[in-house]
């Protein structure tokens, strides 16, 4: 039997990149998956992939910066898939630029998605776990948040993004302490340089700001990885699946680095 057989997971930002990789891995490990994204088209395509694996999927369009939309997504997941066990707060955006140039609008956008979105996901998940009586029935309840290597090191030209990911670590630790007695574990995953569209945009922005050739910044970061290659969404998804499963039952409040050997703690 697969490690997540019979479990219901929700993944935000599931239409592409790391979120898609996580959703497909959880499905391969037996979970039914609610796919949430701000755009309908990509999550519908991922739902078809989940169905090919043999798990159930449902989709929901939501902006994670809006609290009521996150709660509605969780309500939909629980109703459509008959339960709720795992919340993966994956959705996020990057911002590249010097701290001196950050505008109020830019910081509001990053914070509302990367931090507020995680907070609303935590709130919605713990409320649904309680409503369903997961703790009383002995079911696993997992909250898994997207931090980053930038949540352990503040990177130049990524100051606001780094701050948002440090904040995710703080929310993860506090929520783990507050909800341990409810049978809920709360952990975070901290990827490094992943070959996704986000890193394409980060590289382009570095090129604009520094004069580096396109691809140069990406290759520079990849060159510092001990394992000698860029990360893939599947690399991240394997760790998230572990956090979602029974073998991680005694782990909470942690923000694990999964970066191939780039940042060490």
Buried (B, 14 or more C-beta within 10 A) or exposed (E): EBBBEEBBBBBBBBBBBBBBBBBBBBBBBBBBBBBBBBEEEBBBBBBEBBEEBEBBBBBBBBBBBBBEBBBBBBBBBBEBBEBBBBBBBBBBBBBBBEEEEBEEEEBEBBBBBBBBBBBBBBBBBBEBBBEBEBBEEEBBBBBBBBBBBBBBBBBEBBBBBBBBBBBBBEBBBEBBEEBEEEBBBBBBBBBBBBBBEBBEEBBBBBBEBEEBEEEBBBEEBBEEBEEEEBBBBEBBBBBBBBBBBEEBEEBBBBBBBBBBEBBEE
